[in-house]
Amino acid sequence: MTQHPTSATPSDDTPLVRSSVDRAVATITLDSPRNRNALSARLRAGLFEALGAAMDDDEVRAVVLTGTGPVFSAGADLKEVGAALRGEPVEPAPELPEIFERIMAGPKPVVALLNGPARAGGIGLVAAADIALAPAEATFAFTEVRIGVVPAIISLPLSARMHPRQFSRYLLTGEVFDAEAAVEAGLLTRAVPEGEMEEELENVLQGMRAAAPKALARTKELIGELAGGERILPERRADEFARLGELSAEFFAGEDAAEGRTAFFEKRPPRWSR
């Protein structure tokens, strides 16, 4: 995995988000360890820009979102929030809904690769991602209710991931829960034992590098369409199957599918494999 340099005391022009591309994967790193990668205006601006660049890059197949330091993200920058409430000037930047939407609606799958604990809005980034891997020792908490606020914005991506009972429990109590509990709740894909993260990430990325880019993007979009939890009523089921049948037929008749079949029979990787 690409490593990024950090600075203990960054100047005003030091990037708080770093990115690189290797073998069709863009790695975006939150690089503000001095405040536990809090979602300050500068960090949000850098993250929004880096995500946009990755989503627009035809050479990028997937995105990895990670962080430096011991914490993935502590959530909102409370000092900055307090300054804004006092009427002090705060650097304009994209808000969290814009960042979540760029992750969730972007054509490239996003893998959240946690380097440590996440709190509050930082967990929103985890929920927005398509796949989320965390160290087994990582912890999580929705601390909003304990400081007198409501976890309103992050509740949208969270509700699409977490099972209803755990969703209610953890948002209402603000209690700390571990990575295994996060997997059981639907927040994480896997809690990874120490020393196995690099192998686990490579397994995920190798699958995406082997996927046809258009099929990968459309499959992400399809998952989003079906992941809202709305039950398809019996009278609508036939129409939904018909719609999905048309989508399947469209891709089966495409050039990528022809290349995929040819590569299968010729026992070689398809031309898009990285």
C-alpha positions in Angstrom: 0.0 0.0 0.0 1.3 3.5 -0.8 2.5 5.4 2.2 2.1 9.1 2.5 4.3 11.5 4.5 2.8 13.4 7.4 3.6 16.6 9.2 3.0 17.0 13.0 2.4 20.8 12.6 1.2 21.5 9.1 1.1 25.0 7.8 -2.0 26.5 6.3 -1.0 25.3 2.8 0.0 21.8 3.7 -2.5 19.3 2.1 -4.6 17.5 4.7 -5.6 14.9 2.0 -3.2 13.1 -0.2 -3.9 10.8 -3.1 -2.0 8.5 -5.5 -2.9 6.0 -8.2 -1.4 2.5 -8.6 -2.6 -0.3 -10.8 -6.0 1.3 -11.4 -6.7 2.0 -7.7 -6.7 5.6 -6.3 -5.7 5.7 -2.6 -7.0 8.8 -0.8 -5.5 9.4 2.6 -6.8 11.7 5.3 -3.6 13.3 6.6 -4.4 15.4 9.6 -3.3 13.2 12.5 -2.7 16.2 14.8 -6.5 16.5 15.3 -7.3 12.8 14.6 -8.4 13.5 11.0 -11.3 15.7 12.2 -13.6 16.8 9.3 -12.4 20.4 9.2 -13.3 22.7 6.3 -9.8 22.2 4.8 -9.9 18.4 5.1 -13.4 18.3 3.6 -12.4 20.5 0.7 -9.4 18.3 0.0 -11.4 15.1 0.3 -14.1 16.3 -2.0 -11.5 17.4 -4.6 -9.6 14.1 -4.4 -12.8 12.0 -4.7 -13.9 14.0 -7.8 -10.5 13.5 -9.4 -10.6 9.8 -8.8 -14.2 9.4 -10.0 -13.4 11.3 -13.2 -10.2 9.4 -14.0 -10.7 6.8 -16.7 -7.7 4.9 -15.4 -9.1 4.5 -11.9 -11.1 1.3 -11.3 -11.6 1.7 -7.5 -10.9 4.1 -4.6 -9.4 3.3 -1.2 -10.1 5.8 1.5 -7.8 5.6 4.5 -6.0 7.8 7.1 -2.7 8.4 8.8 -2.1 8.4 12.6 -3.9 6.3 15.2 -7.5 7.4 14.3 -9.4 7.1 11.0 -11.6 10.2 11.8 -12.9 11.7 15.0 -15.8 13.4 13.2 -16.6 17.1 13.2 -13.9 19.6 14.1 -15.6 21.0 17.2 -13.3 23.9 17.5 -14.2 25.0 14.0 -17.9 24.5 14.7 -17.6 26.6 17.8 -15.9 29.4 15.9 -18.6 29.4 13.2 -21.3 29.6 15.9 -19.5 32.6 17.4 -19.6 34.3 14.0 -15.9 33.9 13.3 -14.9 33.4 9.7 -14.5 29.8 8.6 -13.1 28.7 5.3 -15.9 27.7 2.9 -15.9 24.0 2.0 -18.2 21.2 0.8 -20.4 19.9 3.5 -20.7 16.3 4.5 -23.8 15.5 2.4 -21.8 16.5 -0.7 -19.0 14.2 0.3 -21.2 11.3 1.1 -23.0 11.7 -2.2 -19.7 11.8 -4.1 -18.8 8.5 -2.5 -22.2 6.8 -2.8 -23.2 8.0 -6.2 -19.8 8.0 -7.8 -19.1 5.4 -10.5 -16.1 3.9 -8.8 -16.5 1.5 -5.8 -15.0 3.0 -2.6 -13.2 0.8 0.0 -12.9 2.4 3.5 -9.7 1.0 4.9 -9.7 2.1 8.5 -6.4 2.7 10.3 -8.0 3.0 13.7 -11.2 4.1 15.5 -13.9 6.3 14.0 -16.4 8.5 15.7 -19.5 10.4 14.7 -19.2 11.9 11.2 -16.1 9.8 10.6 -18.4 6.7 10.8 -20.5 8.4 8.1 -17.6 8.0 5.7 -17.4 4.3 6.6 -21.1 3.8 5.9 -21.0 5.7 2.6 -18.3 3.4 1.3 -19.2 0.3 -0.6 -16.8 -2.0 1.4 -15.4 -1.2 4.9 -12.4 -3.0 6.5 -11.2 -2.1 9.9 -8.6 -3.5 12.4 -10.1 -5.9 14.9 -9.1 -3.5 17.7 -10.9 -0.5 16.2 -13.8 1.0 18.1 -16.8 3.1 17.1 -19.3 5.5 18.8 -21.9 8.0 17.8 -21.1 10.6 20.4 -23.5 13.2 19.2 -26.3 12.6 21.8 -23.7 12.9 24.6 -22.7 16.4 23.6 -26.3 17.5 23.0 -26.6 17.2 19.3 -28.4 14.8 16.8 -26.5 12.5 14.4 -28.9 13.7 11.6 -26.8 13.9 8.5 -24.9 10.7 9.0 -28.1 8.8 9.7 -28.9 8.6 6.0 -25.9 6.5 4.9 -26.0 4.6 8.2 -29.6 3.6 7.8 -28.8 1.9 4.5 -26.1 -0.2 6.2 -26.9 -1.0 9.8 -29.5 -3.4 11.0 -32.5 -1.5 12.7 -32.0 -2.7 16.2 -28.3 -1.9 16.4 -28.9 1.3 14.5 -31.3 2.4 17.2 -29.1 1.2 20.1 -25.9 2.8 19.1 -27.3 6.2 18.0 -29.5 6.5 21.1 -26.8 5.5 23.6 -23.6 6.9 22.2 -21.8 3.9 23.7 -18.5 2.6 22.3 -18.7 -0.7 20.3 -15.9 -2.8 18.8 -15.2 -3.9 15.3 -16.9 -7.3 15.7 -20.0 -5.6 16.9 -19.8 -3.2 13.9 -19.7 -6.2 11.5 -22.7 -7.7 13.3 -24.5 -4.4 12.9 -23.8 -4.2 9.2 -21.5 -1.2 9.5 -18.3 -3.0 8.6 -17.6 -5.7 6.0 -14.9 -7.3 8.1 -12.9 -6.8 11.3 -9.4 -7.8 10.2 -7.0 -9.5 12.6 -3.6 -7.8 13.1 -1.2 -8.5 10.3 -3.8 -9.5 7.8 -5.0 -6.1 6.5 -2.7 -5.9 3.5 -3.8 -9.4 2.3 -7.5 -8.6 2.9 -7.3 -5.4 1.0 -5.4 -7.0 -1.9 -8.1 -9.7 -2.2 -10.8 -7.0 -2.5 -8.8 -4.9 -5.0 -7.8 -7.8 -7.1 -11.4 -8.6 -7.7 -12.1 -5.0 -8.8 -9.0 -4.9 -11.0 -10.3 -8.0 -12.8 -13.7 -6.5 -13.4 -14.8 -4.7 -16.6 -15.0 -1.0 -15.7 -18.5 -0.4 -17.2 -19.9 -3.5 -15.5 -18.3 -2.6 -12.2 -19.8 0.9 -12.3 -23.3 -0.3 -13.3 -23.2 -3.0 -10.6 -22.4 -0.4 -8.0 -25.3 1.7 -9.2 -27.6 -1.4 -9.1 -26.6 -2.2 -5.5 -27.5 1.4 -4.6 -30.9 1.0 -6.3 -31.7 -2.2 -4.4 -30.1 -1.4 -1.0 -32.7 1.0 0.3 -34.5 -1.8 2.1 -37.8 -1.1 0.4 -39.8 -4.3 -0.1 -40.9 -5.0 -3.7 -44.6 -5.5 -3.6 -45.9 -8.7 -5.4 -47.7 -6.6 -8.0 -44.5 -4.8 -8.8 -42.2 -7.8 -8.8 -42.8 -8.8 -12.5 -42.0 -5.2 -13.6 -38.9 -5.2 -11.6 -37.7 -8.5 -13.0 -38.4 -7.2 -16.5 -36.3 -4.1 -15.8 -33.5 -6.1 -14.5 -33.8 -8.6 -17.4 -33.3 -5.7 -19.8 -30.3 -4.6 -17.9 -28.8 -8.1 -18.0 -29.5 -8.5 -21.7 -27.9 -5.1 -22.5 -24.6 -6.1 -20.9 -24.7 -9.7 -22.2 -24.9 -8.3 -25.7 -22.1 -5.8 -25.2 -18.5 -5.8 -26.3 -17.1 -6.4 -22.8 -19.2 -9.5 -22.4 -17.9 -10.8 -25.8 -14.3 -10.1 -24.6 -15.0 -11.8 -21.3 -16.3 -14.9 -23.0 -13.4 -15.0 -25.4 -10.9 -14.6 -22.6 -12.6 -17.4 -20.6 -12.4 -19.9 -23.5 -8.8 -18.8 -24.3 -7.8 -19.1 -20.7 -6.3 -15.6 -20.5 -7.2 -12.4 -18.5 -9.6 -10.1 -20.3 -8.0 -7.0 -21.8 -9.3 -4.7 -19.0 -7.6 -6.7 -16.2 -5.0 -4.8 -14.2 
